[in-house]
Structure formats: C-alpha cells, structure tokens
Amino acid sequence: MASRPGGEKSAAEELIPIRMENAITASLIPLAAIDEAHARIRQVVLETPCLRNHDLSERYGCDLFLKREDMQSVRSFKIRGAYNKIKGLSETEAVNGVVCASAGNHAQGVAFACAKLGIRGTIYMPDPTPSQKVTKVRAFGGDWVKVILSGDTFDDAYAAALEHSAREAASFVHPFDDKEVIAGQGTIAKEMLEQLDRPLDVLLVAVGGGGLLSGVGSYFRQLSPGTKIIAVEAAGAAALAASMEAGKRVRLDKIDAFADGIAVKEIGLKTFPIIQEVIDDHLIVPEGAICSAILQLYNEQAIVAEPAGAAAIAALEQLAGVIRGKRVGVILCGGNNDVHRTQEITERAMLHEGRKHFFIVRFPQRSGALRDFLHVLGPEDDITHFEYTKKTNRASGPALVGLELKNPDDFKPLLARMRAEGINFEHINDNPMLFEMLV
C-alpha cells in the first residue's frame, strides 16, 4: 500500500495535525526486520482477523476495522514480540535461559514462547499480582517456566529480574524497549496492510511503554505514509503526553494502574524517538471512558476487552468529527479481563457517564427526615449506597448517599429540587480527596 499519487492529501490529513518531521529516518524499525519477524513467528502466532465492525461503523459514520489481537492464544499481542525475541536467541543464549518482569500479558507471552521453544524462563511478578494471572502464566509455561513473586510493585519485580539477568547470564526480555520485541509487534501492521484492500485514513493505537506503537507505526509510516497515526493513552498514566510536551522522556511520579496493560511511568528509551517520528497526534482518554467502552463492547458485541484493549475504542468519541466518512483502523490489543473487576468497571463507567453520583447529606435528627429526602428523587432514580452515622451533633447527622440516575440529564433538575427543599448536601464526585476516602 502506498500514499496517494501526486501528493494528494486525504481529508484526514487536513483535519489531524501532521507530524513535524515527515522524512523517514534511521530511528524506524526497518521493514526487513518486521518481515523477518513475521516469518519467524507465523507458525505459532495467529494471524488475527481485521474486519469491518458494523456497529462502530454505523455509530461514528465511518468504515471502522478492528484488528482482533484479543483473539491470540494468550489473548493479547504480546506473544508476537516475546516469541520473536526468544526465537532469535543464539544457542548459547538459549542455554542460559531468559528472564522477564511483568504483571500480566507480557509474562504470558514469554511463558508461551519458552514452552514452545523448550527454553528455560524465569518470570518475576509483583507479589500482589492476582492469583488468576499467576496461574495463567504457569499454565502457559508449564515445566519450562518458574514464576517468582517479588516486591510490591512492577518496579520491584523489574529490578529483581535485572539482577537475575546479570547473575545468571540470562537474556532479559523487555516488555517493550527492545528492537526485536518492537519488530515482533510490528507484524500486526504487516498483516493489516495485507488484509485490507485499500489504505486507512486513520489508525488508532493504544500506548503504554510504546512497543506496539513503535512497531506498527514504523511499518505504516514506510508503506502507508498517508495513514494518520493517533496514539491513545489512559489519563492515569499519560507518560507519552508529558514526554511530548517536554520534548524528552518524562518519568511520572505516580500512575493509576487501572489500565494495567498500558500503565507505565515512562516511555521507552528506544521507543520514544520512533513514536515522535511516526505519530500525527496523541489523545488522552479517562479511565471512565475506557470502562464505558469495555461494557459497550461486551453488551453489544460480546467482545471481552481488557482496559488497555478498549482504550483506542474509548477515543472514538473524541474523534467523532475527525473520523466521519473515513476508513479507520483500531487495534484491539488485549482481552485478558478479570471478571472480578466487573463491579469496578461498571462503577467507573457510570461515574464517567454522569449516571452515578455520591453526596454527603446532613439529615436533621428528626423523624421523617429521610422520607423528605426521598421525595426529591425522580421516579427512575435509585439509591445504591446509604451509610448513615449519628454524630455527637444533636441537630444533624451526615450520611454518604450514592444515587444512580437513568438519564444523566436528570442530574441538574435533581440538584435544583434538593436546593429548593433546603436539603444540606455536598456533591463529592468532583472532590478527589473526599471521594477516594469515602467511596
């Protein structure tokens, strides 16, 4: 696939900012490296479908194609880079084994590759990692893999893995900041360009450390330069946005690890210059919007997406005006979602959509005060949380009240009725300190 003849610009080019530097430089992963990676992994890694999605195409008035990496054997794209890296080891390196640090998808990819290739692997995972994830890693790796729980955070496990690598001369398989890993992830782009009959106007790619975006972006930039590439990251871990603004890699002090597949404190040393070259724009999506996308995919299309996998879907709402009438590609990069997170996902989605609200209500200490409060609620409003504690104050007692609204447009009329009735309340959705302490 090549750019349009005569330098003609697509509508997407006119709507989305064009990268500052258009020339292809040495920072990109060469096409040959990605082609070689594809030949190396194709007997093991699934060629996932890239099909037009009717529901999303209709909703946004475009031709939208989903690359379904959630359908991989390990339910994420991570197997591509891990297998390419491990398969390419020398005989001596293979004998010494491999080591990695991961709390999820990368660990499963490494474990799968070790078992397939008969190479010993040690995988360090943070001690709080859910047992379900640890069990899956052990299942994929079998007798070839040893899982070690180390430290409270990924950084702790990462440090332990590096020490192991130096001590045992084991090859370290980085989750994203490695040229062979990046080339493996780039095989997604090779498949997409072969599966699609015409170029994409816009491609959305979720970004954490940048391995997926660097690999896919390198391939698209060289073979489909007319495609505008947009990076999407979660608001709680927006390391790329901070780095792009500063013009250098920035390490975040803290992150929200909800979208764990893309929740990193710092973009990779190798991936950042590639990302700077290949992207046309970058967007931040709130975790609540990601939750809404997860529920939408499951309820409407029976697609199970993890938070990182749904991030690019969540960005479609922000881009509705840009993508209308265009050919749009979205990489659904993972589907390892834990059913135990459903309640949290639902809660975050409803908060984002304006259908869930929490209040501190100070009820008068008299009979019938609660009944008076119930009278201001709409016929379809529902109390989902009520925690009432009488304090030493004889005149009033506070209660934490959670309300679920059928329609977010009902919120302002509800506030008006509460004020008209003289109800003493404080809305805490937009008060992070109170909200995190009480809810």
C-alpha positions, 0 to 999 in steps of 0.5 A: 500500500502506498500514499496517494499519487501526486501528493494528494492529501486525504481529508484526514490529513487536513483535519489531524495535525501532521507530524513535524518531521515527515522524512523517514529516518534511521530511528524506524524499525526497518521493514526487513526486520518486521518481515523477518519477524513475521516469518519467524513467528507465523507458525505459532502466532495467529494471524488475527482477523481485521474486519469491518465492525458494523456497529462502530461503523454505523455509530461514528459514520465511518468504515471502522476495522478492528484488528482482533489481537484479543483473539491470540492464544494468550489473548493479547499481542504480546506473544508476537514480540516475546516469541520473536525475541526468544526465537532469535536467541543464539544457542548459547543464549538459549542455554542460559535461559531468559528472564522477564518482569511483568504483571500480566500479558507480557509474562504470558507471552514469554511463558508461551514462547519458552514452552514452545521453544523448550527454553528455560524462563524465569518470570518475576511478578509483583507479589500482589499480582492476582492469583488468576494471572499467576496461574495463567502464566504457569499454565502457559509455561508449564515445566519450562517456566518458574514464576517468582513473586517479588516486591510490591510493585512492577518496579520491584519485580523489574529490578529483581529480574535485572539482577537475575539477568546479570547473575545468571547470564540470562537474556532479559526480555523487555516488555517493550524497549527492545528492537526485536520485541518492537519488530515482533509487534510490528507484524500486526501492521504487516498483516493489516496492510495485507488484509485490507484492500485499500489504505486507512485514513486513520489508525488508532493505537493504544500506548503504554511503554510504546512497543506496539506503537513503535512497531506498527507505526514504523511499518505504516509510516514506510508503506502507508505514509498517508495513514494518520497515526493517533496514539491513545493513552489512559489519563492515569498514566499519560507518560507519552503526553508529558514526554511530548510536551517536554520534548524528552522522556518524562518519568511520572511520579505516580500512575493509576494502574487501572489500565494495567496493560498500558500503565507505565511511568515512562516511555521507552528509551528506544521507543520514544524517538520512533513514536515522535517520528511516526505519530500525527497526534496523541489523545488522552482518554479517562479511565471512565471512558475506557470502562464505558467502552469495555461494557459497550463492547461486551453488551453489544458485541460480546467482545471481552476487552481488557482496559488497555484493549478498549482504550483506542475504542474509548477515543472514538468519541473524541474523534467523532468529527475527525473520523466521519466518512473515513476508513479507520483502523483500531487495534484491539490489543488485549482481552485478558479481563478479570471478571472480578473487576466487573463491579469496578468497571461498571462503577467507573463507567457510570461515574464517567457517564454522569449516571452515578453520583455520591453526596454527603447529606446532613439529615436533621435528627428528626423523624421523617427526615429521610422520607423528605429526602426521598421525595426529591428523587425522580421516579427512575432514580435509585439509591445504591449506597446509604451509610448513615452515622449519628454524630455527637451533633444533636441537630444533624447527622451526615450520611454518604448517599450514592444515587444512580440516575437513568438519564444523566440529564436528570442530574441538574433538575435533581440538584435544583429540587434538593436546593429548593427543599433546603436539603444540606448536601455536598456533591463529592464526585468532583472532590478527589480527596473526599471521594477516594476516602469515602467511596 
